[in-house]
Amino acid sequence: MAYPVITNCPVCSEALKITKLQCTHCHTTIENEFELSKLATLSQEQLFFIEIFLKTRGNIKEVEKELGISYPTVRGKLNEIVSALGYAEKKSEVDEKKVITMLERGEISPDEALKIIKGN
């Protein structure tokens, strides 16, 4: 029985590296330092979500139906996976400066400014 690859050390939680590959047929063994793909670092739940997302060709409405979850939940899971893969959108300081300027001019309320900065 094959076990799923673990990506973090169970003792110290640091990233693990694959150092040995072996053929199950002829038993050829290759030892070196191999890297895992970014997808290998995702949880089983996240991989299942990606599988459904790809199966539905990225149609969020279809993902909603397939998983029985709401649109905001689909978007949240998608954002979580994007972030886990290291592609999280970084807010630029320019945008925050614009929001502060709008706030100072009285164009928006403090609550609206917070919502914009937090991305809500």
Wavefront OBJ file of the C-alpha trace (Angstrom):
o trace
v 0.000 0.000 0.000
v 1.382 3.407 -0.980
v 1.079 6.310 1.410
v 0.546 9.915 0.294
v 3.694 12.003 0.270
v 4.058 14.205 3.326
v 5.629 17.598 2.735
v 6.491 18.734 6.265
v 8.550 17.071 8.973
v 6.327 15.561 11.680
v 8.911 16.579 14.309
v 9.832 20.195 13.492
v 7.317 21.087 10.720
v 10.037 22.184 8.275
v 9.749 21.276 4.578
v 10.848 17.773 3.605
v 12.860 16.918 0.465
v 12.555 13.710 -1.485
v 15.962 12.035 -1.624
v 15.263 8.568 -3.044
v 13.223 7.195 -5.933
v 12.797 3.497 -6.612
v 11.254 1.531 -9.467
v 8.733 -1.027 -8.189
v 9.409 -3.278 -11.193
v 13.210 -3.558 -11.493
v 14.141 -1.952 -8.164
v 16.424 0.627 -9.758
v 17.092 3.269 -7.106
v 18.017 6.880 -7.717
v 19.254 8.998 -4.833
v 19.514 12.766 -5.048
v 17.624 15.823 -3.833
v 14.286 16.185 -5.623
v 11.746 18.999 -5.315
v 8.024 18.627 -4.864
v 5.630 20.622 -6.995
v 3.668 23.402 -5.350
v 0.523 21.312 -5.756
v 2.064 18.561 -3.611
v 2.031 20.934 -0.649
v -1.767 21.315 -0.723
v -4.053 19.403 1.627
v -6.264 16.565 0.366
v -9.291 18.860 0.736
v -7.625 21.559 -1.360
v -6.628 19.021 -4.041
v -10.207 17.715 -4.151
v -11.465 21.275 -4.634
v -8.981 21.826 -7.481
v -10.106 18.571 -9.088
v -13.740 19.729 -9.009
v -12.735 23.207 -10.213
v -10.879 21.727 -13.195
v -13.635 19.190 -13.911
v -16.128 22.059 -14.171
v -13.612 24.039 -16.259
v -13.516 26.842 -13.712
v -17.264 27.473 -13.780
v -17.922 28.703 -10.244
v -21.681 28.091 -10.520
v -20.955 24.442 -11.372
v -18.493 24.166 -8.473
v -21.235 25.536 -6.188
v -23.651 22.828 -7.385
v -21.096 20.019 -7.262
v -19.937 20.790 -3.718
v -23.199 22.199 -2.364
v -21.546 25.411 -1.194
v -22.208 29.121 -1.760
v -20.434 31.448 -4.176
v -18.536 33.259 -1.378
v -17.357 29.897 -0.018
v -16.098 28.852 -3.466
v -14.261 32.156 -3.839
v -12.833 31.828 -0.327
v -11.524 28.311 -0.997
v -10.074 29.427 -4.312
v -8.341 32.409 -2.669
v -6.999 30.122 0.078
v -5.474 27.781 -2.515
v -4.007 30.635 -4.546
v -2.425 31.951 -1.349
v -1.147 28.492 -0.338
v 0.561 28.211 -3.726
v 2.355 31.491 -3.059
v 0.383 33.602 -5.511
v -1.491 35.717 -2.979
v -2.379 39.124 -4.291
v -0.338 41.761 -2.543
v -2.051 45.021 -1.813
v -0.094 47.942 -3.106
v 0.717 50.880 -0.902
v -0.467 53.176 -3.709
v -4.027 51.866 -3.358
v -3.949 52.370 0.401
v -2.634 55.898 -0.075
v -5.519 56.622 -2.460
v -7.993 55.319 0.113
v -6.448 57.497 2.817
v -6.602 60.517 0.509
v -10.273 59.804 -0.245
v -10.917 59.483 3.500
v -9.160 62.774 4.239
v -11.249 64.531 1.568
v -14.427 63.136 3.069
v -15.227 61.176 -0.081
v -15.633 57.953 1.908
v -16.388 57.082 5.518
v -13.896 55.390 7.869
v -15.943 52.173 7.616
v -15.799 52.290 3.815
v -12.041 52.917 3.961
v -11.536 49.856 6.167
v -13.640 47.704 3.853
v -11.633 48.806 0.820
v -8.290 48.212 2.541
v -9.338 44.804 3.834
v -10.687 43.898 0.400
v -14.330 43.419 1.437
l 1 2 3 4 5 6 7 8 9 10 11 12 13 14 15 16 17 18 19 20 21 22 23 24 25 26 27 28 29 30 31 32 33 34 35 36 37 38 39 40 41 42 43 44 45 46 47 48 49 50 51 52 53 54 55 56 57 58 59 60 61 62 63 64 65 66 67 68 69 70 71 72 73 74 75 76 77 78 79 80 81 82 83 84 85 86 87 88 89 90 91 92 93 94 95 96 97 98 99 100 101 102 103 104 105 106 107 108 109 110 111 112 113 114 115 116 117 118 119 120
